[in-house]
Amino acid sequence: VQLQASGGGLVQAGASLTLSCTTSERTFSLYAMGWFRRTSRSEREFVAAISPSGKNTEYGDSVKGRFTISRDDGMKSVYLRLDNVKPEDTAVYLCAAETNLDAYYRDSATHQPSDYDFWGQGTLVTVSS
């Protein structure tokens, strides 16, 4: 499974932007998807996750109320909307796919990096103060 993340860039504090993660996999709708970020403080900090149906989502404490995860199975894409960004949101944002069918049957969204099978290369978000 190949994942292509995009949408990063340089923004000012308080701004908004949307990250995208796209795949060509026909079975994308079966996957739980997640966003993580790599910073100088953390190799892989959980940001957000969404279940295969899209009905269940989970967020990291530092982004709750500011970030929104969504998916479009027709586009084989998952999105991360970042609102009111802060300098501490500066990171390489990574998307990941959990292809285990247990996640599909549970319709779960997990924050554990070890649950994800495939990772994209990341997109850099830099927030200036």
N, CA, C and O atoms as a MOPAC input file, in Angstrom:
PM7 MOZYME 1SCF
protein

 N      0.85000 1    -1.18100 1     0.00000 1
 C      0.00000 1     0.00000 1     0.00000 1
 C      0.88800 1     1.23300 1     0.00000 1
 O      1.71700 1     1.40800 1     0.89300 1
 N      0.71600 1     2.07700 1    -0.98800 1
 C      1.49400 1     3.31600 1    -1.06500 1
 C      0.58700 1     4.48200 1    -0.70900 1
 O     -0.53300 1     4.59300 1    -1.20600 1
 N      1.09200 1     5.34800 1     0.15900 1
 C      0.34100 1     6.51100 1     0.62200 1
 C      1.12200 1     7.76400 1     0.26400 1
 O      2.32600 1     7.84600 1     0.50500 1
 N      0.44000 1     8.72800 1    -0.30600 1
 C      1.06400 1     9.97900 1    -0.71700 1
 C      0.43100 1    11.14100 1     0.04000 1
 O     -0.73700 1    11.46700 1    -0.17100 1
 N      1.20600 1    11.76100 1     0.91700 1
 C      0.71800 1    12.89100 1     1.68800 1
 C      1.11800 1    14.19300 1     1.00500 1
 O      2.18300 1    14.28500 1     0.39400 1
 N      0.25700 1    15.19100 1     1.11300 1
 C      0.53400 1    16.48700 1     0.51500 1
 C     -0.22600 1    17.56800 1     1.26400 1
 O     -1.06300 1    17.27600 1     2.11800 1
 N      0.07500 1    18.82500 1     0.93500 1
 C     -0.66400 1    19.94300 1     1.51000 1
 C      0.09400 1    20.75300 1     2.54500 1
 O     -0.39300 1    21.78600 1     3.00400 1
 N      1.27800 1    20.29700 1     2.91300 1
 C      2.05500 1    21.03800 1     3.89900 1
 C      2.60200 1    22.33100 1     3.33100 1
 O      2.50500 1    22.59200 1     2.13200 1
 N      3.18000 1    23.13500 1     4.20900 1
 C      3.75600 1    24.39400 1     3.78200 1
 C      4.06600 1    25.28000 1     4.96100 1
 O      4.00600 1    24.85100 1     6.11300 1
 N      4.40100 1    26.52800 1     4.66300 1
 C      4.71100 1    27.52400 1     5.68600 1
 C      3.48000 1    28.40300 1     5.90500 1
 O      2.97600 1    29.02600 1     4.97000 1
 N      3.00700 1    28.44500 1     7.14400 1
 C      1.83100 1    29.25200 1     7.48400 1
 C      2.10100 1    30.02100 1     8.75800 1
 O      2.99900 1    29.68500 1     9.52900 1
 N      1.30700 1    31.06200 1     8.96600 1
 C      1.42100 1    31.84200 1    10.19000 1
 C      0.53600 1    31.25300 1    11.28900 1
 O     -0.45500 1    30.57900 1    11.00900 1
 N      0.89800 1    31.51000 1    12.49800 1
 C      0.08500 1    31.06800 1    13.62700 1
 C     -1.33200 1    31.61000 1    13.47400 1
 O     -1.53900 1    32.76500 1    13.10200 1
 N     -2.30600 1    30.74200 1    13.77300 1
 C     -3.70200 1    31.12700 1    13.65400 1
 C     -4.33400 1    30.78100 1    12.32100 1
 O     -5.55400 1    30.84700 1    12.16900 1
 N     -3.51400 1    30.41500 1    11.36600 1
 C     -4.01700 1    30.09000 1    10.02700 1
 C     -4.59600 1    28.67700 1     9.98500 1
 O     -4.55500 1    27.93400 1    10.96600 1
 N     -5.13700 1    28.33300 1     8.81500 1
 C     -5.68900 1    27.00100 1     8.58600 1
 C     -5.09000 1    26.40400 1     7.32500 1
 O     -4.69200 1    27.12000 1     6.40600 1
 N     -5.03400 1    25.09100 1     7.30000 1
 C     -4.65500 1    24.39400 1     6.07600 1
 C     -5.16200 1    22.96700 1     6.14700 1
 O     -5.49000 1    22.46600 1     7.22300 1
 N     -5.22400 1    22.32000 1     5.00000 1
 C     -5.71300 1    20.94600 1     4.92100 1
 C     -4.66100 1    20.05300 1     4.27600 1
 O     -4.14400 1    20.34200 1     3.19700 1
 N     -4.36900 1    18.98000 1     4.95800 1
 C     -3.45600 1    17.97100 1     4.44100 1
 C     -4.26600 1    16.85100 1     3.79800 1
 O     -5.37700 1    16.54000 1     4.22700 1
 N     -3.68900 1    16.25400 1     2.76600 1
 C     -4.33800 1    15.14800 1     2.07900 1
 C     -3.40700 1    13.94900 1     2.05100 1
 O     -2.18400 1    14.08600 1     2.03200 1
 N     -4.01100 1    12.78000 1     2.04800 1
 C     -3.25400 1    11.53400 1     1.91400 1
 C     -4.03400 1    10.65100 1     0.95800 1
 O     -5.19600 1    10.32700 1     1.20400 1
 N     -3.39100 1    10.26500 1    -0.12800 1
 C     -4.08900 1     9.56800 1    -1.20200 1
 C     -3.40300 1     8.25100 1    -1.51100 1
 O     -2.18300 1     8.12700 1    -1.40400 1
 N     -4.20500 1     7.27100 1    -1.89600 1
 C     -3.68300 1     5.98200 1    -2.33000 1
 C     -4.43700 1     5.52700 1    -3.56300 1
 O     -5.49600 1     6.05600 1    -3.89900 1
 N     -3.87600 1     4.54700 1    -4.22200 1
 C     -4.55300 1     3.97100 1    -5.39000 1
 C     -5.20400 1     2.63400 1    -5.05200 1
 O     -5.76800 1     1.97100 1    -5.92200 1
 N     -5.12000 1     2.24500 1    -3.77700 1
 C     -5.63200 1     0.94200 1    -3.37500 1
 C     -7.15400 1     0.88100 1    -3.49900 1
 O     -7.86500 1     1.73800 1    -2.97300 1
 N     -7.64000 1    -0.13600 1    -4.19600 1
 C     -9.09300 1    -0.28100 1    -4.38900 1
 C     -9.80300 1    -0.65600 1    -3.09700 1
 O    -11.01100 1    -0.45800 1    -2.96700 1
 N     -9.04100 1    -1.20700 1    -2.12600 1
 C     -9.64500 1    -1.61900 1    -0.86100 1
 C     -9.50300 1    -0.55400 1     0.21100 1
 O     -9.60500 1    -0.85500 1     1.40100 1
 N     -9.26900 1     0.68300 1    -0.19300 1
 C     -9.06900 1     1.78300 1     0.75700 1
 C    -10.20400 1     1.87700 1     1.76400 1
 O     -9.95600 1     2.16800 1     2.93400 1
 N    -11.42400 1     1.64200 1     1.35100 1
 C    -12.58200 1     1.80200 1     2.23700 1
 C    -12.56200 1     0.81000 1     3.40200 1
 O    -13.31200 1     0.98700 1     4.36200 1
 N    -11.73200 1    -0.21500 1     3.34100 1
 C    -11.64000 1    -1.19600 1     4.41800 1
 C    -10.65000 1    -0.76400 1     5.50900 1
 O    -10.60000 1    -1.37700 1     6.57500 1
 N     -9.87500 1     0.27400 1     5.24700 1
 C     -8.77300 1     0.62800 1     6.13400 1
 C     -9.18100 1     1.68600 1     7.15300 1
 O     -9.91200 1     2.62500 1     6.83800 1
 N     -8.69200 1     1.51500 1     8.37700 1
 C     -8.65300 1     2.62800 1     9.30300 1
 C     -7.44000 1     3.47600 1     8.93500 1
 O     -6.40900 1     2.94100 1     8.52900 1
 N     -7.55700 1     4.78000 1     9.07500 1
 C     -6.47500 1     5.68200 1     8.67600 1
 C     -6.09500 1     6.58500 1     9.83200 1
 O     -6.92600 1     6.94500 1    10.66600 1
 N     -4.82900 1     6.93900 1     9.86500 1
 C     -4.36700 1     7.79600 1    10.94100 1
 C     -3.38300 1     8.83800 1    10.45500 1
 O     -2.74800 1     8.68800 1     9.41100 1
 N     -3.27600 1     9.89200 1    11.23400 1
 C     -2.26100 1    10.92400 1    11.02700 1
 C     -1.38800 1    10.98900 1    12.28600 1
 O     -1.88500 1    10.99900 1    13.41300 1
 N     -0.09900 1    11.03200 1    12.05900 1
 C      0.87300 1    11.20400 1    13.13000 1
 C      1.80000 1    12.34100 1    12.72200 1
 O      1.77900 1    12.79000 1    11.57600 1
 N      2.60700 1    12.80100 1    13.65900 1
 C      3.57800 1    13.82400 1    13.29800 1
 C      4.91300 1    13.56400 1    13.97300 1
 O      4.99000 1    13.03100 1    15.08000 1
 N      5.96000 1    13.96200 1    13.26300 1
 C      7.32100 1    13.80900 1    13.76500 1
 C      7.87900 1    15.18800 1    14.06500 1
 O      7.92300 1    16.06400 1    13.20200 1
 N      8.30300 1    15.35900 1    15.30400 1
 C      8.88200 1    16.63700 1    15.72200 1
 C     10.23000 1    16.39400 1    16.37200 1
 O     10.68300 1    15.25400 1    16.48000 1
 N     10.86600 1    17.47000 1    16.80200 1
 C     12.13200 1    17.32200 1    17.51500 1
 C     11.90500 1    16.65500 1    18.87300 1
 O     12.83200 1    16.10900 1    19.47200 1
 N     10.67300 1    16.70600 1    19.34300 1
 C     10.36700 1    16.15100 1    20.67400 1
 C      9.87100 1    14.70800 1    20.60400 1
 O      9.99300 1    13.95800 1    21.57300 1
 N      9.31700 1    14.32700 1    19.46700 1
 C      8.68700 1    13.01500 1    19.36600 1
 C      8.88100 1    12.43700 1    17.98300 1
 O      8.69500 1    13.12100 1    16.97700 1
 N      9.25900 1    11.16800 1    17.94300 1
 C      9.43800 1    10.49500 1    16.65600 1
 C      8.09700 1    10.27000 1    15.97200 1
 O      7.99900 1    10.36000 1    14.74800 1
 N      7.05700 1     9.97500 1    16.76100 1
 C      5.77200 1     9.66000 1    16.15700 1
 C      4.65500 1     9.98800 1    17.16300 1
 O      4.24700 1     9.14800 1    17.96500 1
 N      4.19500 1    11.20100 1    17.09200 1
 C      3.12300 1    11.64900 1    17.98000 1
 C      1.78000 1    11.45700 1    17.30000 1
 O      1.59200 1    11.86600 1    16.15400 1
 N      0.85400 1    10.84000 1    18.00100 1
 C     -0.47500 1    10.62200 1    17.43900 1
 C     -1.21400 1    11.94200 1    17.29000 1
 O     -1.20900 1    12.78400 1    18.18800 1
 N     -1.85900 1    12.10600 1    16.11800 1
 C     -2.62600 1    13.31400 1    15.85200 1
 C     -4.11600 1    12.99900 1    15.75000 1
 O     -4.92300 1    13.56000 1    16.49000 1
 N     -4.48300 1    12.09700 1    14.82900 1
 C     -5.89500 1    11.79200 1    14.61900 1
 C     -6.03000 1    10.46400 1    13.90000 1
 O     -5.11300 1    10.01900 1    13.20900 1
 N     -7.19400 1     9.83000 1    14.07300 1
 C     -7.47600 1     8.58100 1    13.37800 1
 C     -8.95700 1     8.52900 1    13.04200 1
 O     -9.78700 1     9.15700 1    13.69900 1
 N     -9.26700 1     7.76200 1    11.99700 1
 C    -10.65000 1     7.61700 1    11.56200 1
 C    -10.89800 1     6.16500 1    11.19700 1
 O    -10.04900 1     5.51300 1    10.58900 1
 N    -12.06700 1     5.66200 1    11.57200 1
 C    -12.40400 1     4.26600 1    11.32600 1
 C    -12.76200 1     4.04400 1     9.85900 1
 O    -12.94500 1     5.01000 1     9.11800 1
 N    -12.86200 1     2.80800 1     9.43800 1
 C    -13.19800 1     2.54100 1     8.03200 1
 C    -14.51500 1     3.18200 1     7.58200 1
 O    -14.60900 1     3.66800 1     6.45400 1
 N    -15.50400 1     3.18900 1     8.42700 1
 C    -16.78500 1     3.78600 1     8.04300 1
 C    -16.75500 1     5.31000 1     8.11200 1
 O    -17.60500 1     5.97400 1     7.52000 1
 N    -15.78700 1     5.86200 1     8.82900 1
 C    -15.74300 1     7.30200 1     9.04600 1
 C    -16.55400 1     7.76700 1    10.23400 1
 O    -16.53600 1     8.94900 1    10.57700 1
 N    -17.27500 1     6.84000 1    10.87400 1
 C    -18.16000 1     7.22300 1    11.98200 1
 C    -17.40000 1     7.44800 1    13.28600 1
 O    -17.86000 1     8.19000 1    14.15300 1
 N    -16.25600 1     6.81900 1    13.42500 1
 C    -15.48300 1     6.92400 1    14.66100 1
 C    -14.16600 1     7.63200 1    14.41200 1
 O    -13.42800 1     7.30000 1    13.48400 1
 N    -13.88500 1     8.60600 1    15.24800 1
 C    -12.63500 1     9.35000 1    15.14300 1
 C    -11.99600 1     9.47100 1    16.52000 1
 O    -12.66200 1     9.34700 1    17.54800 1
 N    -10.71800 1     9.71000 1    16.51400 1
 C     -9.97700 1     9.88900 1    17.75400 1
 C     -8.92400 1    10.95300 1    17.51100 1
 O     -8.36600 1    11.04200 1    16.41800 1
 N     -8.64600 1    11.77000 1    18.53900 1
 C     -7.69100 1    12.85500 1    18.39300 1
 C     -6.70900 1    12.87200 1    19.55200 1
 O     -7.03400 1    12.47800 1    20.67200 1
 N     -5.51300 1    13.33200 1    19.25900 1
 C     -4.54600 1    13.56800 1    20.31200 1
 C     -4.96200 1    14.77200 1    21.13600 1
 O     -5.62900 1    15.67600 1    20.63200 1
 N     -4.56900 1    14.78600 1    22.40200 1
 C     -5.00900 1    15.84700 1    23.30700 1
 C     -4.57400 1    17.23400 1    22.83100 1
 O     -5.30300 1    18.21000 1    23.01100 1
 N     -3.40400 1    17.32200 1    22.23400 1
 C     -2.87900 1    18.63300 1    21.84600 1
 C     -3.58200 1    19.24200 1    20.64500 1
 O     -3.39900 1    20.42700 1    20.36500 1
 N     -4.38600 1    18.45700 1    19.92600 1
 C     -5.04000 1    18.97300 1    18.71900 1
 C     -6.55900 1    18.95200 1    18.79900 1
 O     -7.23300 1    19.44300 1    17.89300 1
 N     -7.10400 1    18.39200 1    19.86500 1
 C     -8.55600 1    18.31600 1    19.99400 1
 C     -9.17600 1    19.69900 1    19.91700 1
 O     -8.71500 1    20.64600 1    20.55500 1
 N    -10.23300 1    19.79300 1    19.12300 1
 C    -10.92100 1    21.06500 1    18.95700 1
 C    -10.31700 1    21.96100 1    17.89600 1
 O    -10.91900 1    22.97100 1    17.53100 1
 N     -9.13800 1    21.61600 1    17.38800 1
 C     -8.49100 1    22.43100 1    16.35200 1
 C     -8.31600 1    21.68300 1    15.03800 1
 O     -8.36600 1    22.29200 1    13.97000 1
 N     -8.11500 1    20.37800 1    15.10200 1
 C     -7.88700 1    19.57600 1    13.91200 1
 C     -9.10100 1    18.68400 1    13.66900 1
 O     -9.79100 1    18.28300 1    14.60700 1
 N     -9.35100 1    18.38000 1    12.39100 1
 C    -10.46700 1    17.51200 1    12.01300 1
 C    -10.00800 1    16.52100 1    10.94700 1
 O     -9.44500 1    16.90500 1     9.92200 1
 N    -10.25600 1    15.25500 1    11.20600 1
 C     -9.92700 1    14.22000 1    10.23300 1
 C    -11.19400 1    13.81800 1     9.49500 1
 O    -12.27400 1    13.76700 1    10.08400 1
 N    -11.05800 1    13.53300 1     8.20600 1
 C    -12.19000 1    13.08000 1     7.40300 1
 C    -11.65800 1    12.18300 1     6.29300 1
 O    -10.45000 1    12.09900 1     6.06700 1
 N    -12.57000 1    11.52000 1     5.61200 1
 C    -12.15800 1    10.63800 1     4.52000 1
 C    -13.16300 1    10.70500 1     3.39300 1
 O    -14.33900 1    11.00300 1     3.60100 1
 N    -12.68400 1    10.42400 1     2.20200 1
 C    -13.51900 1    10.32800 1     1.00500 1
 C    -13.11400 1     9.04000 1     0.30600 1
 O    -12.09000 1     8.99900 1    -0.37700 1
 N    -13.90500 1     7.99400 1     0.47100 1
 C    -13.53400 1     6.71000 1    -0.09100 1
 C    -13.56500 1     6.73800 1    -1.62300 1
 O    -12.80300 1     6.01200 1    -2.26400 1
 N    -14.41300 1     7.54400 1    -2.20500 1
 C    -14.44500 1     7.66400 1    -3.65600 1
 C    -13.15100 1     8.22200 1    -4.20900 1
 O    -12.72000 1     7.85200 1    -5.30100 1
 N    -12.53400 1     9.11600 1    -3.44800 1
 C    -11.24500 1     9.69600 1    -3.82800 1
 C    -10.07300 1     8.91400 1    -3.26400 1
 O     -8.91800 1     9.24300 1    -3.53000 1
 N    -10.36700 1     7.86700 1    -2.47600 1
 C     -9.32500 1     7.07500 1    -1.82300 1
 C     -8.37100 1     7.98900 1    -1.04500 1
 O     -7.14900 1     7.88100 1    -1.14600 1
 N     -8.96900 1     8.87600 1    -0.27800 1
 C     -8.17300 1     9.88200 1     0.41800 1
 C     -8.66100 1    10.09500 1     1.84700 1
 O     -9.83700 1     9.92300 1     2.16700 1
 N     -7.71500 1    10.47300 1     2.67800 1
 C     -8.02000 1    10.92000 1     4.02900 1
 C     -7.43800 1    12.32100 1     4.17600 1
 O     -6.38100 1    12.63300 1     3.62600 1
 N     -8.14900 1    13.15900 1     4.92800 1
 C     -7.76400 1    14.55700 1     5.04900 1
 C     -7.56700 1    14.92500 1     6.51600 1
 O     -8.15000 1    14.31400 1     7.41200 1
 N     -6.74700 1    15.91800 1     6.73300 1
 C     -6.58100 1    16.47600 1     8.06900 1
 C     -6.67700 1    17.98600 1     7.94300 1
 O     -5.81100 1    18.63400 1     7.35500 1
 N     -7.73200 1    18.52700 1     8.50000 1
 C     -7.93100 1    19.96300 1     8.51300 1
 C     -7.29800 1    20.51900 1     9.77900 1
 O     -7.63200 1    20.08700 1    10.88300 1
 N     -6.38500 1    21.47600 1     9.62500 1
 C     -5.70600 1    22.10500 1    10.74400 1
 C     -6.21400 1    23.53900 1    10.86400 1
 O     -6.02100 1    24.34700 1     9.95500 1
 N     -6.84500 1    23.84400 1    11.95200 1
 C     -7.32300 1    25.19900 1    12.22300 1
 C     -6.57800 1    25.79100 1    13.41100 1
 O     -6.14500 1    25.08300 1    14.32000 1
 N     -6.44200 1    27.11400 1    13.37200 1
 C     -5.79700 1    27.81700 1    14.48000 1
 C     -4.45300 1    27.17300 1    14.83800 1
 O     -4.20900 1    26.82000 1    15.99200 1
 N     -3.60400 1    27.02900 1    13.84500 1
 C     -2.33900 1    26.33800 1    14.08000 1
 C     -1.43400 1    27.16400 1    14.98900 1
 O     -1.53000 1    28.38900 1    15.05100 1
 N     -0.56500 1    26.46300 1    15.68100 1
 C      0.36800 1    27.08000 1    16.61900 1
 C      1.79400 1    26.69800 1    16.21500 1
 O      1.99000 1    25.70800 1    15.51000 1
 N      2.78600 1    27.46700 1    16.65200 1
 C      4.17700 1    27.10800 1    16.31600 1
 C      4.53000 1    25.68400 1    16.73800 1
 O      5.32300 1    25.02300 1    16.06600 1
 N      3.96400 1    25.20900 1    17.82200 1
 C      4.25300 1    23.84500 1    18.26700 1
 C      3.62700 1    22.76800 1    17.38900 1
 O      3.88300 1    21.58200 1    17.59500 1
 N      2.81200 1    23.16100 1    16.41800 1
 C      2.28600 1    22.20200 1    15.43700 1
 C      3.28100 1    21.95100 1    14.30800 1
 O      3.04700 1    21.09300 1    13.45600 1
 N      4.36900 1    22.68000 1    14.29500 1
 C      5.39800 1    22.47700 1    13.28400 1
 C      5.91800 1    21.04900 1    13.34700 1
 O      6.38700 1    20.60000 1    14.39300 1
 N      5.83400 1    20.33600 1    12.23000 1
 C      6.19700 1    18.91800 1    12.21700 1
 C      6.11300 1    18.37800 1    10.80000 1
 O      5.57200 1    19.01500 1     9.89600 1
 N      6.65800 1    17.19300 1    10.63600 1
 C      6.38700 1    16.39900 1     9.43600 1
 C      5.16500 1    15.53800 1     9.75900 1
 O      5.18500 1    14.74700 1    10.70300 1
 N      4.11200 1    15.69700 1     8.97600 1
 C      2.86600 1    14.97200 1     9.21000 1
 C      2.84100 1    13.72800 1     8.33400 1
 O      3.02100 1    13.79800 1     7.11900 1
 N      2.61500 1    12.59800 1     8.97300 1
 C      2.62700 1    11.29700 1     8.32400 1
 C      1.23100 1    10.69100 1     8.33100 1
 O      0.53500 1    10.73900 1     9.34500 1
 N      0.82300 1    10.12400 1     7.20900 1
 C     -0.41600 1     9.36600 1     7.21100 1
 C     -0.09000 1     7.88200 1     7.24000 1
 O      0.97200 1     7.45400 1     6.78600 1
 N     -1.01900 1     7.10500 1     7.78200 1
 C     -0.78800 1     5.67700 1     7.94100 1
 C     -2.08700 1     4.92200 1     7.74700 1
 O     -3.17400 1     5.45200 1     7.97300 1
 N     -1.95400 1     3.67400 1     7.32200 1
 C     -3.10900 1     2.82400 1     7.06900 1
 C     -3.04600 1     1.56900 1     7.93200 1
 O     -2.01200 1     0.90900 1     8.03000 1
 N     -4.18200 1     1.26000 1     8.55300 1
 C     -4.31300 1     0.00000 1     9.27700 1
 C     -5.16700 1    -0.91100 1     8.41200 1
 O     -6.36400 1    -0.67500 1     8.24600 1
 N     -4.55800 1    -1.94800 1     7.86300 1
 C     -5.25700 1    -2.80700 1     6.90400 1
 C     -5.78600 1    -4.07700 1     7.52900 1
 O     -6.39200 1    -4.89800 1     6.84100 1
 N     -5.56800 1    -4.25700 1     8.82000 1
 C     -6.06100 1    -5.44800 1     9.51200 1
 C     -7.59000 1    -5.45900 1     9.47900 1
 O     -8.22300 1    -4.47700 1     9.86700 1
 N     -8.17400 1    -6.53700 1     9.03000 1
 C     -9.62600 1    -6.60200 1     8.91000 1
 C    -10.32800 1    -6.56100 1    10.26500 1
 O    -11.52100 1    -6.26600 1    10.33100 1
 N     -9.60600 1    -6.85100 1    11.34300 1
 C    -10.21200 1    -6.70100 1    12.67300 1
 C    -10.66700 1    -5.25900 1    12.89400 1
 O    -11.72300 1    -5.01400 1    13.47800 1
 N     -9.86200 1    -4.31000 1    12.42200 1
 C    -10.23400 1    -2.90300 1    12.55700 1
 C    -11.48200 1    -2.59800 1    11.73800 1
 O    -12.31700 1    -1.78500 1    12.13500 1
 N    -11.59600 1    -3.25300 1    10.60100 1
 C    -12.78200 1    -3.06000 1     9.76200 1
 C    -14.02400 1    -3.59200 1    10.46300 1
 O    -15.05400 1    -2.91900 1    10.49600 1
 N    -13.93600 1    -4.78000 1    11.01800 1
 C    -15.11000 1    -5.38900 1    11.66300 1
 C    -15.48000 1    -4.65300 1    12.94900 1
 O    -16.65800 1    -4.56600 1    13.29700 1
 N    -14.47300 1    -4.12100 1    13.66000 1
 C    -14.74300 1    -3.33900 1    14.87900 1
 C    -15.10000 1    -1.90200 1    14.55300 1
 O    -15.63800 1    -1.17600 1    15.38900 1
 N    -14.79300 1    -1.49800 1    13.31900 1
 C    -14.93500 1    -0.09900 1    12.90400 1
 C    -14.24900 1     0.81300 1    13.92000 1
 O    -14.84600 1     1.74100 1    14.46600 1
 N    -12.98300 1     0.51400 1    14.14900 1
 C    -12.23300 1     1.21000 1    15.18300 1
 C    -11.23300 1     2.19600 1    14.58300 1
 O    -10.83400 1     2.09100 1    13.42400 1
 N    -10.85000 1     3.14500 1    15.41100 1
 C     -9.80900 1     4.11800 1    15.05900 1
 C     -8.79200 1     4.08200 1    16.18700 1
 O     -9.14100 1     4.34600 1    17.33800 1
 N     -7.56100 1     3.76600 1    15.88400 1
 C     -6.56400 1     3.55700 1    16.92300 1
 C     -5.49300 1     4.63900 1    16.95000 1
 O     -5.14800 1     5.20900 1    15.91500 1
 N     -4.96600 1     4.92000 1    18.14600 1
 C     -3.90500 1     5.90100 1    18.28900 1
 C     -2.52900 1     5.24600 1    18.40200 1
 O     -1.52200 1     5.93600 1    18.55900 1
 N     -2.48700 1     3.91200 1    18.32300 1
 C     -1.22800 1     3.19400 1    18.51000 1
 C     -0.46000 1     3.07600 1    17.19000 1
 O     -0.96700 1     2.47200 1    16.24500 1
 N      0.73900 1     3.63300 1    17.10300 1
 C      1.49800 1     3.51400 1    15.84800 1
 C      1.72400 1     2.06300 1    15.42800 1
 O      1.76300 1     1.75800 1    14.23600 1
 N      1.87100 1     1.17600 1    16.39900 1
 C      2.16400 1    -0.21600 1    16.07900 1
 C      0.99500 1    -0.92400 1    15.39600 1
 O      1.18200 1    -1.99600 1    14.82100 1
 N     -0.19500 1    -0.34800 1    15.44700 1
 C     -1.36100 1    -0.95300 1    14.79200 1
 C     -1.39200 1    -0.67100 1    13.29200 1
 O     -2.13700 1    -1.31200 1    12.55100 1
 N     -0.59100 1     0.27800 1    12.85300 1
 C     -0.61200 1     0.67600 1    11.44300 1
 C      0.42200 1    -0.10000 1    10.64300 1
 O      1.55400 1    -0.29900 1    11.08400 1
 N      0.00500 1    -0.53800 1     9.44400 1
 C      0.84200 1    -1.41000 1     8.62700 1
 C      1.65400 1    -0.65600 1     7.58200 1
 O      2.75900 1    -1.06700 1     7.22800 1
 N      1.10400 1     0.43800 1     7.09500 1
 C      1.76500 1     1.16100 1     6.00500 1
 C      1.78800 1     2.65000 1     6.32900 1
 O      0.85400 1     3.19800 1     6.91400 1
 N      2.89800 1     3.29200 1     5.92600 1
 C      3.12100 1     4.69600 1     6.22000 1
 C      3.49700 1     5.45300 1     4.96100 1
 O      4.21100 1     4.94500 1     4.09600 1
 N      3.00000 1     6.68400 1     4.87600 1
 C      3.41500 1     7.56900 1     3.80400 1
 C      4.71300 1     8.26700 1     4.17000 1
 O      5.25500 1     8.06100 1     5.25500 1
 N      5.21300 1     9.10000 1     3.25000 1
 C      6.51400 1     9.71100 1     3.44100 1
 C      6.44000 1    10.99800 1     4.25100 1
 O      7.46500 1    11.47500 1     4.73700 1
 N      5.26700 1    11.56100 1     4.40300 1
 C      5.10200 1    12.75200 1     5.21600 1
 C      5.10200 1    14.04200 1     4.41900 1
 O      5.62600 1    14.11400 1     3.30700 1
 N      4.49800 1    15.06100 1     5.02100 1
 C      4.48900 1    16.39700 1     4.44400 1
 C      4.79200 1    17.38900 1     5.56500 1
 O      4.25400 1    17.27700 1     6.66700 1
 N      5.65800 1    18.36000 1     5.27300 1
 C      6.14800 1    19.26900 1     6.30700 1
 C      5.22500 1    20.46400 1     6.47300 1
 O      4.87200 1    21.13900 1     5.50600 1
 N      4.84100 1    20.71100 1     7.71800 1
 C      4.08400 1    21.90400 1     8.07800 1
 C      4.96000 1    22.74600 1     9.00200 1
 O      5.44100 1    22.26700 1    10.02900 1
 N      5.15600 1    23.99300 1     8.62400 1
 C      5.93800 1    24.91600 1     9.43700 1
 C      5.05700 1    26.09500 1     9.81500 1
 O      4.49700 1    26.76400 1     8.94700 1
 N      4.93800 1    26.34400 1    11.10800 1
 C      4.08300 1    27.42200 1    11.59800 1
 C      4.96700 1    28.51000 1    12.19300 1
 O      5.72000 1    28.27000 1    13.13700 1
 N      4.86600 1    29.69100 1    11.63600 1
 C      5.64200 1    30.82900 1    12.14800 1
 C      4.81100 1    31.62500 1    13.14700 1
 O      3.58700 1    31.70400 1    13.04300 1
 N      5.50100 1    32.20700 1    14.10900 1
 C      4.79200 1    32.96500 1    15.15800 1
 C      4.62400 1    34.42600 1    14.77200 1
 O      4.05300 1    35.20400 1    15.53600 1

